[in-house]
Amino acid sequence: MTFALKGGSVETLRVTAQTRTPHVTLSQVTRSFKKAGAREMFAALGPIDLTLNKGEFFSVVGPSGCGKSTLMDVLSGLARPTSGEVMFEGKVISSVPDGVGVVFQEDASFPWLTVRDNIAFGLRRSGVDGPEVERRVAYALGFMGLRDFAGAYPAQLSGGMRQRVCIARTLVMQPRLILMDEPFGALDQQTRLLMGDELLRLWRETSATVLLITHALDEAAMLSDRVGVMSSRPGLFIDMVETGWDRDRDSRVVSTPRFGEINARLWEKLRVETMKVMGTQH
């Protein structure tokens, strides 16, 4: 049983752990740049073929500079692919589409706004009426455990709580696809595990499709239905790892033999690609 925020109320939805309904599709997607002063194009990504199923939690790992963030930009509509096609809910992405929310690694909270006003910011900019804003924000404050801090400013919060604020600000926009770029990268390991549990709860109760970019193999192994391993530049998917976790999983899976097996497989692939990157730098 999962829940989605609709009009400020909680609506019950019934979904399976793997609906296998295509939600996002990338077909032969590439992305190239031309560096200043260079004659040749710099190939950052692809060609990539990828399908994310509706309600899936998918993570991407890869060596530094492999195009993970470029992939995020293309998926979010912040950048156009050089070639190929990106589709969300059956429509080609040509700009930032409705229904897509992005959470970045950097603390994106506004220091001059309270927690409540930070969460409400996007809704107010979008012209949502006052009572609806209040309903959605009240839900998000409770859901993310921030109700007692609604009047606090970001400087008064821990790093983990500030990230909760950023996630809550995305949640109230009711995204059907959530893109996350290293959202817990600046946190210590223990906090990251706890934030991972919160993220899994959010994923289950909103039924959103989630794509997470991370450098942490254990984070990817714990959170995901599938993990895609990218090669060194230009980034391609060289392995797809099905974790086999139940939908109601949490951080306790890190103590299982299967978790160790997944980590080992991810590192086996990633080690080779990382050595290639290091070899080009020396």
Residue pairs with C-beta under 8 A, 6 or more apart in sequence:
1 12
1 13
1 14
2 12
2 13
2 14
2 15
2 204
2 205
2 206
2 207
3 10
3 11
3 12
3 13
3 205
3 206
3 207
4 10
4 11
4 13
4 174
4 205
4 206
4 207
5 11
5 136
5 139
5 140
5 171
5 172
5 174
5 206
6 174
7 132
7 135
8 131
8 132
8 134
8 135
8 136
8 138
8 139
9 135
10 139
13 207
15 55
15 207
16 55
17 55
17 225
17 246
17 247
18 53
18 55
18 56
18 225
19 53
19 54
19 55
20 53
21 53
21 54
22 51
22 52
22 53
22 54
23 52
23 53
23 54
23 55
23 56
23 88
23 89
23 176
23 177
23 209
24 50
24 51
24 52
24 75
24 86
24 87
24 88
24 177
24 209
24 211
25 50
25 51
25 52
25 85
25 86
25 87
26 48
26 49
26 50
26 51
26 74
26 75
26 84
26 85
26 86
26 87
27 49
27 84
27 85
27 86
27 87
28 46
28 47
28 48
28 49
28 83
28 84
28 85
29 45
29 46
29 47
29 48
29 49
29 50
29 74
29 81
29 83
29 84
29 85
29 86
30 43
30 45
30 46
30 47
30 48
30 81
30 82
30 83
30 84
30 234
31 44
31 45
31 46
31 67
31 70
31 73
31 74
31 79
31 81
31 82
32 41
32 42
32 43
32 44
32 45
32 82
33 41
33 42
33 44
34 40
34 41
34 42
35 42
43 233
43 234
44 67
44 70
44 233
44 234
44 235
45 67
45 70
45 71
45 74
45 234
45 235
46 67
46 81
46 83
46 84
46 234
46 235
46 236
47 83
47 84
47 236
48 71
48 84
48 235
48 236
48 237
50 228
50 237
52 58
52 177
52 209
52 211
53 209
54 209
55 207
55 208
55 209
56 209
56 210
56 225
56 226
57 200
57 203
57 209
57 210
57 212
57 223
57 224
57 225
57 226
58 209
58 210
58 211
58 212
58 224
58 225
58 226
58 227
58 228
59 211
59 212
59 213
59 214
59 219
59 220
59 223
59 224
59 226
59 227
59 228
60 68
60 71
60 211
60 212
60 213
60 214
60 220
60 227
60 228
60 230
61 68
61 214
61 215
61 217
61 220
61 227
61 228
61 229
61 230
61 266
61 270
62 68
62 229
62 230
62 231
62 232
62 235
62 270
62 273
63 230
63 232
63 270
63 273
63 274
63 276
63 277
64 215
64 274
64 277
65 232
65 233
65 277
66 230
66 231
66 232
66 233
66 235
66 273
66 277
67 230
67 233
67 234
67 235
68 181
68 213
68 230
68 235
69 181
69 213
70 79
70 235
71 213
71 230
71 235
72 102
72 179
72 181
72 211
72 213
73 79
74 80
74 81
74 86
74 93
75 86
75 93
75 100
75 177
75 179
75 211
76 96
76 100
76 102
76 179
77 93
77 94
77 95
77 96
77 97
77 100
78 96
80 94
85 92
86 92
86 93
87 93
88 97
88 99
88 100
88 177
89 99
89 176
91 97
99 174
99 175
99 176
99 177
100 175
100 176
100 177
100 178
100 179
101 170
101 171
101 173
101 175
101 177
101 178
101 179
102 170
102 178
102 179
102 180
102 181
103 163
103 166
103 167
103 170
103 178
103 179
103 180
103 181
103 183
104 166
104 181
104 182
104 183
105 181
105 182
105 183
105 185
105 186
107 154
107 159
107 162
107 163
107 166
107 186
108 166
108 169
109 118
109 154
109 162
109 165
109 166
109 169
110 117
110 118
110 121
110 154
111 153
111 154
111 155
112 153
113 121
113 153
113 154
114 150
114 151
114 152
114 153
115 141
115 146
115 149
115 150
115 151
115 152
115 153
115 154
115 157
115 165
116 137
116 141
116 150
116 151
118 154
118 165
118 169
119 137
119 140
119 141
119 146
119 165
119 168
119 169
119 172
120 133
120 137
120 172
121 169
122 169
122 172
122 173
123 132
123 133
123 136
123 137
123 172
123 173
124 133
126 173
128 136
136 172
136 174
137 172
139 172
140 146
140 168
140 169
140 171
140 172
141 147
141 150
141 168
143 168
143 171
143 202
143 205
144 164
144 165
144 167
144 168
144 171
144 198
144 202
145 164
145 198
146 161
146 164
146 165
146 168
149 156
149 157
149 161
154 162
154 165
157 165
158 191
159 186
159 187
159 191
160 187
160 191
160 194
160 195
163 183
163 184
163 187
163 195
164 195
164 198
166 183
167 183
167 198
167 199
167 202
170 178
171 202
171 206
175 208
176 208
176 209
177 208
177 209
177 210
177 211
178 203
178 208
178 209
178 210
178 211
179 211
180 199
180 210
180 211
180 212
180 213
181 213
182 213
182 214
182 215
183 195
183 199
183 212
184 191
184 192
184 195
184 196
184 214
184 216
184 219
185 214
185 215
185 216
187 195
192 216
192 219
193 222
193 251
193 254
194 251
196 219
196 222
196 223
196 251
197 250
197 251
199 210
199 223
200 223
200 249
200 250
202 208
203 210
204 247
204 248
212 219
212 220
212 223
212 224
214 220
217 263
217 266
217 267
217 270
218 254
218 259
218 263
220 227
220 266
221 227
221 243
221 259
221 262
221 263
221 266
222 249
222 251
222 253
222 254
222 259
224 243
224 245
225 242
225 243
225 245
226 240
226 241
226 242
226 243
227 240
227 241
227 243
227 262
227 266
228 237
228 239
228 240
228 241
229 237
229 238
229 239
229 240
229 241
229 266
229 269
229 270
229 273
230 236
230 237
230 238
230 273
231 237
231 238
231 273
232 273
232 274
232 276
232 277
232 280
233 277
238 269
238 273
239 265
239 266
239 269
241 262
241 265
241 266
243 258
243 262
244 258
245 253
253 259
